[in-house]
Amino acid sequence: MDDHYFSADPTVAFKRAPVHASVWGQELDLISGSGVFAQGRVDIGTAILFRETEPPAPGRILDLGCGYGVIGLAVAAAVPGAVVTAVDVNERAVLLANENAASLGLGERYAASTPDAVPAEATYDEIWSNPPIRIGKPALHELLLTWLPRLAPGGRAVMVVGKNLGADSLQRWLGEQGFATTRLASAKSFRVLESRRG
């Protein structure tokens, strides 16, 4: 069976690959790796997320499905008052994200782990994500219903989702779950969605 980037422990040989990202006025030199989403690049969805948004306000930020860490690290670099928790089921992604945080000098305000290592009582002011749509709708819904309720009252989630991967139906579904969801932007067949907790 082929490994996917959402495998907990990819068996593909581990090769690191550099990535440079210019985000919100910050220059980030990062390392990605085989078996982790978007090896050697910033994927188009994440690039659109960055281009169509401003950095969040200072606070507790969750990077959901962090990969090698580009979203959460961009937040930590651009917002000195942000404390970022990053989660991913892929242990290789967690390793790379923490290595990147250390190399950028952001380790005191950024920590990546697998989901089961996050305290159940932890809450967040904002969640930022390029969620793993390809895990399938049931698993995606379970993932979002696990983490979105951890938003503090008035908190929001900002996500980028491909239109052809169900962005519009996801927007409707999120609203039905009690998370008022609006479209912040639409570009190159991607939607940037904002979901708010009432």
N, C-alpha and C positions, 0 to 999 in steps of 0.2 A: 504494500500500500504506500502511495506517495505521501510524504510529509507535507503538511500545510503550516503556514505561519502561525495558525492558532493551535498547533500541537503543543502539549505541555513540555515535551522534551524531544525536540527534533533530532533525528538521527543522521541527517545530512552532514557531511564534513563541515566543520566550523571554519569559515574563512571571513576575516574582517574586511570591510570595504569603507573607505572614507566618504563622507558626505559633507558638503558645505551648504549652509542655508542662510539666506539673508531674510530676517523676519523682524518686522516692526522696528527697524533701525538697528537691529543686533546682528552681528556676524557670528555664526555658530559653526565651529568645526567639530564634526561628530564622527563616530564610527558606527557603521551598521554591520550586518553580518548575514551569512547564509542561514536559511531557516527562519529568518525574521522578516516581517512585512517590509516591503520597499527597500530591499538590499541595494545599497549604492546610490540611492536617490531620495528626493522628497517626492512622494507620489502626487499625482495631479489633484486629487481631492484635498489633501492636506495643504497643498500650495494655494488652492482656491480658498480654503478656510482662512488661511493667513491673510490673503489679499483682500478678502471681503469683510474683515473684522478689525476691531481695535483690541488692544490687550485688555484683559479683565481688570477690574478694580482689585486693590490689595485684599487679601483674605485667604481662606482655605480653598485650594483648587484641587480637583481630582482630574487626572489624565487617565481616562478609561480606555483600556486597550492600547497601552503606551508604545508598543514596539520598541525601537531603540531610543525613544524618548523625545523626539523632536518637538512635539506640541508642548508638553509640560516644561521642557527646558527653555523653549522660547518664552513661555509665560514667566518662568523664574528669572530669566535674564532681563526681560523688559519691565518687570514689576517687582521692585525690591521688597515690597511689602507682601508678596505672595509666598505662601508655603504650599508646596505642591506634593501631593501623594499621587504616585503613578502605579497602575496595576496592569498586569498582563498574565495570562495563563502560561505563556511561553517563557520558560526559565532562562533561555538564552537572551531573550529580549530584556528581561529584568536585569541580567548581568550587564548587558551593553548600556542600558539606560543609566545604571548607577555608575558605571565607568565614565560615561560621558558627563554626568553631573560632576564627578570628581575632577575631571580634566578641565571643566569650565569654571571650577571654583564655586559650584552651586550646591555642593553636598550638604550644607547645613540647612538648606531650604527645599531640598528635593530628595525624595526617597521613593524608589521603585520596589515593588514586591509582588508576589502572587496574591490573588484575592483573599485566600484564607489567612494570610498574615495581617490583614487590616482589621483593627478592632471593630467589633460589630456596632459599637456606639458612635463611631466617628461620623461626623457630618461635614458638609462642604457648602461653601457659598456659591461655587460654580463648578460644573462638570464640563470639560472640553474633550471632544472625542471625534475621531474618524472611526466609527464603530465597525466591528467585523461582520459586515452584512452577510458575507458568504458562509457564515456558520449555519445559516438557515433561519427562517422566520421564528419557529418556536424557541430556538436557543437564543436568538437576538432579543425576543420579547422577555424571556426569563432574565437575561443579562440586564436589560434596561429596568425591569421591575425590581431587580435586586439593588441597583445603585441610585436610580432617580429618587426614590423615597428618602435617600440620605441627604438630599438637598435641605439646607436650612430654610425656614419659612421665608418666602420671597426670593429664594435662590433660583438660579437658572442653569440649564444645560445648553451648550452650543455644540452642534454636531453637523458634520458634512456627510451627505449621503447621495449616491448616484441616483439620478432620476430613473434610469433603466433598472436600478436595483430596488425600486420600491419606495423612493423618498416620499412621494405624495401619499401613498397609503400608510406609510409610517407616521407621517404628520397627522393624519386623521386618527390613527390608532392611539397615538400619544394623547391627543385631545380627549379621546374616549376614556383614557385611564386617569383623567383629572389633571393632566399637565398641558395647560394651554400652550399651543405650539404655533408659531408664526414662521414665515419664511423671511430670513434676513437678506438673502441674495440667491440668485440663480445664475450660474455661469458654466459653460461647456458641459452641459447635461448634468451638472451637480446642483444640489440644493444645500444651502446653509440654513439650518433650522435652529430656532431658539425655543426651548421648552421651559416654562416657568411653573414653579410650585406655588400654589395659592397660599 
